[in-house]
């Protein structure tokens, strides 16, 4: 579902990196074929011009003819953000910026992350699982109005607000197009949404979202005017509350790299809405000095994720200075 968003993320990051690094662009298509797309621009994907791509494959420490010092994962959604991207890097011994397999899997699954975080006294909105089998058995919904979310999805795709039972009956069928299980939560008209990115060495700016729709929709996130809805807040005692809660979430899930946490404030109380272990373009728009942050994350990934392994009677490790 988030294939195109991943492409946009990758090219956004490339612009931030290419003045300091040799960037290798690796593209995985819908058939899981691997391509070197160094010569392709974003517009080539937009207009389906693929002549410049070159077939390749992953090998130990990179792809054919390209040693990879560090991978920046931009695979949003399933088959990437859910831990598969991290597993791919682990398998081929490629250091990467991002959370490991377990943290990614838990963060991607809204119900699992809700259960884990709430068990650790992290304030979360009430949630209930609802499957296609529950629909057939006419399981009762606990709240109206309510919000329906795919259990494993992002970018506000497949999310619906239902004011009445009749509206729920209409929208739940659409929601099941994105998976046989969904998460249902009470919907609050008066809530205020906040975004904060967290990484190992600190935090981004805290931003309040002035959304125009019922939810912070896909169009809100990815059209040209989305930044107009982000209001940066001054660092104060309230900001510190968000940061303390964000750090707890980061540590409980054992995240790495950069994550973005979506918070709600309802009646002056802060709740964690969801955790994005692989945010769009690594949430660069939330940082005042993203270059410094990403440089730090890359160097830390190279230092910490060098895998020392045994092959026969030899000990070997990759050359981090290559």
Secondary structure, 3 states (H helix, E strand, C coil): CCHHHHHHHHHHHHHHHCCCCCCCCEEECCCCCEEECCCCCHHHHHCCCCCCCEEECEECCEECCEECCCEECCCCCCCCCCCHHHHHHHHCCCCEECCCHHHHHHHHCHHHHHHHHHHCCCCECCEEEEEHHHHHCCCCCCCCCEEEEECCCCCCCCCEEECCHHHHHHHHHHHHHHCCEEEEEECCCCCEEEEEEEECCEECCCEEECCCCCCCCHHHHHCCCHHHHEEECCCCHHHHHHHHHHHHHHHHHCCCCCEEEEEEEECCEEEEEEEECCCHHHHHHHCCCHHHHHHHHHHHHHHHCCCCEEECCEEECCCCCC
